[in-house]
Amino acid sequence: MPYTTMNVGLINGGSAKNSIPANCEISIDFRTIKSEHSKLLKEKMSELSYKYDCTINIFEEIQTFY
């Protein structure tokens, strides 16, 4: 694939359609083609984490060499 992709694989939170949940979990998969893309994604996620007071966990990272 010639470009970086993103997939929202899972959104979990709440117990009813008409309520705002106290917590929410989102699983996102990024497939990058360049190491610069990975670096930019991490920087942006860090900014969003600070802005929205949330936790971001990286579960698996495969190094790219391009």
Steps between C-alpha positions, in 0.01 A plus 500: 500500500655834404358706788435492876160358600282523812228261616264557793455140606302537821307765693375392841324710763167572659202286580212686333438702185378805691787539751855631501743233624754572772763310300555405139760278331598530136731260319673655199749331270743712300709336230778734406736477207766743623661541840426875477129419490529298821680786671238755390216273612655457846547876534140570399365230733702649785348844429149353493564308822596822677217704345226250589653364822503140382739206494653362182663158496708356218453124510722399213742687281693360209790718394509620142826583331384723216 
